[in-house]
Amino acid sequence: MSRRAFVFDLFHTLANPEDYRPRDFDRIEQASAAVGLDPAVVKSHWLANLHLVATSRIEPVDVLRELCDAAGISAAERQFAAADTAIGRFQDDALRQPIPGSVDTLDALRNAGWLIGLLSNAHVRDIKAWDESPLDPLIDVAHFSCYQGVAKPDLTAYTQILAELEVAPEEAVFVGDGGSNELAGANAAGFGHVVLMAGPALDSGFRTQEDVDLLAEDATAVINSVRDLPALSERISAGMR
Ligand SMILES: [Mg+2]
């Protein structure tokens, strides 16, 4: 049998910060308030620099330090620590305790002979608790955009992980909630199957049904739960070598 793999997105696919984040908790607002910055200024700067922060080892809290310097605000270290916590605490929670069924499903796929890849767009603070995640030991190759220097939907993000997994694109299945146009990117990279994981983002109010319907246009299958994957993988196997 040729080598084959599932390549997963991380947030809102295997681990959902919205399971922990109160609906009215805006991390940029909270982090801005912690150091005395205007949230509107931080938000526009954040959006303008999102790609840079996601494809480098820049600590988000250091972006706030620079903004404080520029604004002549002198915040204390404990304020920066509070901002850092606001930025990452619910990602930490989600990594330590991923979506129920994620661990069992990855186990089942591995036992069925699939390699498991992880392809995540994340800044360094988002994945600070990765080493504490029960997902970590179940992943053969994990690529995070902040360490790889490239983010989905850039074709290179997909070709790099497939090369490291030593899996041909047509023998690979991409699974994600559709953020960052990742499903279109997986199609462009030639993945054999592209699966939209709709449930977590939809159920937590992170996306609307209209968002999901639009994203589904880039998918070969739509599932609501990670628990749907073992059955889907069997159908895929029946059609694959
Ligand atoms: Mg995602």
Residues whose N, C-alpha, C, O or C-beta is under 5 A from the ligand:
A	BS01	MG	D9 L10 F11 H12 T13 D177 G179
